[in-house]
């Protein structure tokens, strides 16, 4: 153990802890590195300066504003400095690239094969799974889609490799240099597995790109990225479970991997032997995420109604504040709407039955707004449908 953090309530407690560590270090013959130590004081989450901590042989200086210290290799101050760590990792990557490509190694040891590049992505996914950041049964394609498209925004090394291959091939084939053109003609005579141009043709055909040479460099890069994303989306949408959300993404704002332990998930994804995949409450339909959220008749008069009323409370509170009506609480979750509230401008009814000349079965609108001066009535109906039923409800 050569890195340790000491936490104390005040400076006196910190001096006591430092004294214990010094005595213990002397007993085991370990030298105390004062020059590597630093002190940081915080009060209610804000950094303050209280002066250095005296020790038996020296003193431990306090960090100035903007300074950091390294603990287990990572710069920290009030917490881990993520921006600083990112810049350090980037600089280290550049340093390794310069060392590798500036060495006298043979080219085959500097460049990874296609299988090795694909293995990098596999290693990254295994690391995410081990860190409980990626479900083992989750959709791989979703990892590499941008966040604005419902993905997680992770870079795919194999996609970057294919992108560079296409751009390099475009540069070679569109060059007007005679020597470069002679190299291209020579490469066309190579066997397919050794020819760069043959590899690029396979990648381009898999991405359904045409007339690559007619693109400008910037346009080609954009087109390749769009084609790679389109291919990921196509594969993802074809999946029976994970593709449901992305099929209805235009009419939905919920992003989920659908990995709750429902009976359908246990039977069809985890392949766990169970007696039935029907809902354990109603025993009528398959127990899926959509069914639990908005399709179970047992939950309709209780949980669904409670959710419906909570949404209506927000709308009722907003109307009451807008027209300066009396309210029971400032926050929507404490607000208890009264059946009737009114002033000289408006009248608001909450879940109030209306009697009409013609019989109407659904005669209890969620909210009714009477505009007295305009002699106009506005009805409000609240609905919390599943994503696949939004258009039906509208």
Residue pairs with C-beta under 8 A, 6 or more apart in sequence:
3 71
3 72
4 21
5 71
6 14
6 17
6 18
6 21
8 14
8 16
8 17
11 41
11 50
11 51
11 53
14 39
14 53
15 53
15 54
18 53
18 55
18 60
19 55
19 56
21 32
22 32
22 55
22 56
25 31
25 32
26 32
32 55
32 57
34 55
34 57
34 58
34 59
34 60
37 60
38 60
38 61
38 62
38 63
38 67
38 69
39 52
39 53
39 60
39 61
39 62
39 63
40 47
40 62
40 63
40 69
40 77
40 78
41 47
41 48
41 49
41 50
41 62
42 48
42 78
45 78
47 65
47 77
47 78
49 62
50 62
51 62
52 59
52 60
52 61
52 62
53 59
53 60
53 62
63 69
63 77
67 77
68 75
68 76
68 77
68 81
68 84
69 75
69 76
69 77
70 76
74 80
74 81
74 85
75 81
75 84
75 85
75 88
100 110
101 110
103 110
112 120
114 158
114 161
117 157
117 158
117 161
118 158
120 157
120 158
121 156
121 157
121 158
124 154
124 157
125 134
125 140
125 143
128 134
128 143
129 135
129 136
134 143
135 257
135 259
137 259
137 269
137 270
138 242
138 257
138 259
139 236
139 239
139 242
139 243
139 257
141 151
141 232
141 233
141 235
141 236
142 150
142 151
142 152
142 236
142 242
142 257
143 151
143 152
143 154
143 156
144 151
144 152
144 154
144 155
144 156
144 159
144 232
145 151
145 152
145 153
145 229
145 232
145 233
145 236
146 153
146 229
147 153
149 229
149 233
149 249
150 245
150 246
150 249
150 255
151 232
156 228
159 228
162 203
162 224
162 228
163 221
163 224
163 225
163 228
165 196
165 199
165 200
165 203
166 200
166 203
166 204
166 212
166 220
166 224
167 217
167 220
167 221
167 224
168 196
168 200
169 196
169 197
169 200
169 212
170 212
170 213
170 215
170 217
170 220
171 217
172 180
172 183
172 184
172 196
173 184
173 197
173 213
174 213
175 181
184 197
187 195
187 196
187 197
188 195
188 197
190 198
192 198
204 212
206 231
207 224
207 227
207 228
207 231
208 227
208 231
209 223
209 224
209 227
212 220
215 223
233 246
236 242
236 243
236 246
237 243
237 246
237 247
241 258
241 265
241 268
241 269
242 257
242 258
244 258
244 290
244 388
245 252
245 254
245 255
245 256
245 258
245 387
248 387
248 388
251 387
251 390
251 391
252 387
252 390
254 387
256 289
258 265
258 289
259 265
260 289
260 292
262 287
262 288
262 289
262 292
263 274
263 276
263 277
263 278
263 279
263 280
263 286
263 287
264 277
264 286
264 287
264 288
266 272
266 274
267 274
267 277
268 277
276 283
277 286
277 287
278 284
278 285
278 286
278 287
279 285
279 286
279 287
279 291
279 292
279 296
279 298
280 287
281 296
281 298
281 299
282 296
282 297
282 298
284 297
285 291
285 295
285 296
290 386
290 387
290 388
292 299
293 386
294 304
294 384
294 385
294 386
294 389
295 386
304 384
307 384
308 366
308 382
308 383
308 384
310 332
310 333
311 382
311 384
312 337
312 350
312 351
312 366
312 367
312 380
312 382
313 332
313 333
313 335
313 337
314 332
315 367
315 380
315 382
316 335
316 337
316 348
316 350
316 367
317 327
317 332
317 335
317 337
319 325
319 348
319 367
319 369
320 326
320 327
320 341
320 348
321 327
323 343
323 345
323 346
323 348
324 343
325 341
325 342
325 343
325 346
325 348
326 341
327 335
328 334
328 335
328 336
328 337
328 338
329 335
329 336
337 350
337 351
338 350
339 349
339 350
339 351
339 352
340 347
340 348
340 349
340 350
340 352
341 347
341 348
341 350
342 348
342 370
344 372
345 371
345 372
345 373
346 369
346 370
346 371
346 372
347 369
347 370
347 372
348 367
348 368
348 369
348 370
349 365
349 367
349 368
349 370
350 366
350 367
351 364
351 366
352 364
352 365
352 368
353 363
353 364
354 360
354 363
354 364
354 365
354 368
355 363
356 363
365 379
365 380
365 381
366 380
366 381
366 382
367 379
367 380
367 382
368 377
368 378
368 379
368 380
369 377
369 378
369 379
369 380
370 376
370 377
371 377
371 378
383 393
385 392
385 393
